[in-house]
């Protein structure tokens, strides 16, 4: 089924009008026309059976059926130390497939990438497009939120109160991620901090621990930062019954 992201109000209408980029995408990328069926999702957890009822010069009109809402899942937040190249884009795309609720790109002591405000704004807009497309392709009805890049300490302050904070620590060997995750009460949001290529500085780990973070390990294998993020998401999704 062809899918299209259309943000909708809480009280969804029975008909919507698309213009601009969404009209272009529907007509010239999806190649739909009058009478064609598709699925509309609103990015907030709802999906609707839809049909094209009119193609006009500067707009397309769709009718919407009843809303379907996917069961709620635990919120999994990834605080990813800014990596080099396009590694973060890989984490965003595949992390969306694995069920992450939000991504927080963070600047750490060992981050090589430095973004000025204009570049950060442009990158964030691009990152949101990546997760929107990934959500469309993997049939998620919600779209993860990509926060603007900010220092690690600031990113921890935007987490909701009560969020369990875990940190992948290359010097931790006693507490597996799975053990720490099982100790989190069902439904409690979990945020996982992952360092960039050089890992987290010891001072950063100590600061996180002072905030209540629990250092964890993924085991004896040495993983790249982008692999660690996705492996950790897969472990947590499995333990929550979302995979496997």
Secondary structure, 3 states (H helix, E strand, C coil): CCEEECCCCCCCCCEEEECHHHHHHHHHHCCCCCCCEEEEECEECEEEEEEEEEECCCCEEEEEEEEEECCCCCCEEEEEECCCCCHHHHHHHHHHHCCCCEEEEEECCCCCCCCCHHHHHHHHHHHHHHHHHHHHHCCCCECCEEEEEEEHHHHHHCCCCCCEEEEECCCCCCCEHHHHHHCCCCCCCEEEEECCCCCCCHHHHHHHHHCCCEEEECCCCCCCHHHHHHHHHHHHHHHCCCCC
